[in-house]
């Protein structure tokens, strides 16, 4: 029989271990928040100063500089518009493909699906150059089309939704057929309303991924007009020759807040997405 004192001690040790790991993970965010309200001379002081009003006097000047010296509002609108457009497009294309792979029967369906899943093993860096050349030939470089259209298709999104669509009872589909529903009617009136958890999960993952995307927007944009937030903040680093860390951290804080809100509001969908991703169809 297990000693209850030993079990309780192990549970307490595990709890304190998780708390310690959590604090270490939160420390970079804490450092970013504290640095964003410091003067430039206080960032690399010989003695660490992490307590506002006791060790240093906080200021909102870095946030004022962010809004006045760079096109932060423009970058924010670009990031928001691109993230929303890609999210809507990816949910639409992934749900249509998932419906076909889950509910329709046609020759080679499973082989095509496995081949499509195989593209998930190809690193994105491998396809960047061919996609860039294709967009250049279409004269789409430095346009919103280059930022939105290539990201509207996702093998992961198709896989995630297919796993959920397969779990929906076929009796509902058969009843809809008796009532005269076609494939598109079943998709729109049966499958989509019953798949809101999976659709919300994909939407959250897609929005956050595109909101913080850096490499692809950096490659396909050349003008300040089309910069997203990550690219705009990176360009600001070299604007004056030296890095103004409080201003850079203030911009990073403003960029991080929407992701934190989305995570808090959609936390249960993140968990649902992890669960759905591990279910075999």
N, C-alpha and C positions, 0 to 999 in steps of 0.2 A: 504494500500500500504506500502511496506517495505521501511524503511528509508535507503537510499543509504549510509549514513554515518555509520549507525550501521552495515550494511552488510560489508562495506569496513573494518571497525574496527575488525569485527569477522574474516574476511579473513586474515587480518594482524596478528591477535592473533594466528590463526591456523598455519600460516606460521612460525612464530617465535617458536611456540611450537614444530613443526616438526623439525626445525633446532636444537633446544635444545636437543630433544630426539636423533637426529642423532649424535650430538657431544658426548653425553653420550655413545652411542653405539660405536663410533670410539675411545674413550679414551683408552680402553684396548689395542687396536692395536697400538696406539700412544705410550703408555707406553712400550710395547714390543719392538718397533722400537728404542726408545731412550735408553732403557736398553741394547740393543744389541751392542751399541757403547760406553759403559762406562767401566771403570775399576771396579774391584770387590768392591773396597773401596768406590766408589761413588754411589753405588746402594741404600744403606740405610743411606744416609747422613741425619743429623738432619734437614737441610733445603732442601726442594725439589729443585732439579736442573734438569730442563727440557729443558733448552735452550742451545744447543751446542755452543761452543766457547765463550759464555758469562758466563755460570755457570759451565761448565765443558769442558774438552778437549776430543773430540771424538776420538776413536781408532777403528781400524779394527782387533785388536788382537783376540777378541772372534771368529770372522769368520775364522781366520787362525787356531785357536785351533780346531774348529769344523771339518775342513778338514784334520787335521794332527793327532789328538789324537783319533778320532773315525772313524769307517768305514762309513762315511757319504755318499760317492759316492756309496758304495755297497748298503746301505739302500735305497738310492734314486732309483737306478736301480731296486731293488726288488719291491719297491712301484709302480714304473712306469710300470714294466712288469705285475705285478699282476692286477693293475687297468685297464690296457688296455685289458688284457686277459678276465677279468671278464666282462668288458663293452661289448666287442665283443660277448662273449658267452651269456650274458643276453639279448642283443638286438636280437640275433638270436633265442633263445628259446622263448622269450616273443612274438616276431613277429609271429612265427609259431603257438604258442598256441592261440594268439589273432586272427589270420586268421581263425583257426578252429572254435573258438567260435563266430566269427562275420559273416563268409561267408558260413560255411558248415551247413548242417542240419543233425542231427543224434539224436537218442533217448536219452533223459536225458541231452541234451546239456546245457540248462539253469540251471538245478539242479547242474550239475557238476561245472559250472561256479560260481554259488553262493557258493558252498562248497569251491571252490578254493579261492574265495574272503574272506571266513570266516577265512582262515589261517592268514590273515592280522591282525586279532584281537588277535592272540596268541603272547605274547611278545617273542622276540628273546632269552631272558635269560632262558625261559622255555625249549627251544629245544637245548640249547647249550650242556648240558650233554649227552642226547641221541645221538646227532650227533658226539660228541667227542668219545663216546664209539664205535660207528660204525666205525669211522675213525681209531681208535686204533686197532680194530679187522682186519682192512684192511692193517695195518702197514703203514698208511699214515701220522702219526703224525710227525711233523717237516719236512714236504715236501711241495713243491709248490702245489701239488694236493690238500692238505688240505686247502690251502689258496684260491684256485681258484674255484674248482668244486662246493662246497656247495653254493657259492655265485652266480652261473651262472643262477639260476632260481628265478624268482621274480613274486609274485602275483600282486604287484603294477604295474610292467612293463606290464604284460599281460592286466590288467584292463585299463591302460592308452592307449595302442595301440588298444585295442578292441574298445574303444570309438571313436577313429579316423577312424578305418576301417569301422565301421558301417555307418559313414557319407559319405563314397565314394559311388557314384551312382551305382546301380546294372546294369544299362544299359551298362556301360563299361565292366562289367564282361560278360554280355550276348553277347556283340559284340565280345569279345575275344573267347568265346565258338564257335561262328559261324565260326571264323577263324581257329578253330581246337586247341585252347589252352586248356590244362588240368588244374587241380587245381594248380599244382606247377608253371606252366607257368603264370597263372593269378596272383599268389602270387609274382612271381619274376618280371614280366614285367608290371603289372598294379598296384598292391597294394603298393609294396615297393617304386617305383618312386614317387607316389602321397603322400606318407606318410613321406617324409623327415623331415618336422617340428617335427612330433611326435617322430620319430626315433632319431633325434638330441636331443630332450628334454630328452628322456630316457637315451641316452648316456652320456649327461652332468651330470644328477643326479647320475647315476651309477658311473661314474669316480670319482666325488668328494666324494661320500660316501665311496668308497673303498680306495681312497687316504688317507683319514683321519681316516680310521677304526683302532681301537686300541684293543678292548676287544678280538675279535676272533683271530687275529694274536698273541696276548699275550698268549692265551690259547694253541694254536696248534704249536707254535715254541719254540724250546729250544736252538738253536744254533745261534751264531752271523751271520752265513752265510745266514740264512733265515729271519732275522729280517727286518721288514719294518721300515719306518721313525718314526712313533709314538712310536713303541716299542723300537727302537734303542735310541731315545732321552730319553725315560723313563729309560732305562738301564744305560744311561750315568749319570743320576742324582745320582745314588748310586755308581758310579765308584770310586770316591775319598773320599767317606764318607760324604763330605759336598757338597752342591749344589752351583755350579758356575753359578750364575744367568745370567751374561752377555753372557756366552757361550751357556747356555740353550736357552736364548731368541734369540740368533743369529741362532741357529739351527731351532727354531720355525719360525723365519722370513723366512728362506730359504724354509721351508716346506710350508709356507702359500702363498708364491708368485705364484706358479703354480695355486692354487685354485682361487686366485684373477684374474689372467689372463683368466682362463677358464670362470669365472663369467662375466668378462667384455666382452669377445668375444661372449658369448652365452646368454647375458642378455635377449634378446627378446625371446629366447627359454624357459628361466625360466618362463617368463610371459605366454607364450603359454602353458607350462606344467600345470600351475595353472588353466588356463582356460579350458584345456581339461579334467583335473581331476574333474571339477565340472559339466561337461556336461553329461546328462543321455543318455544312448544308448537304 
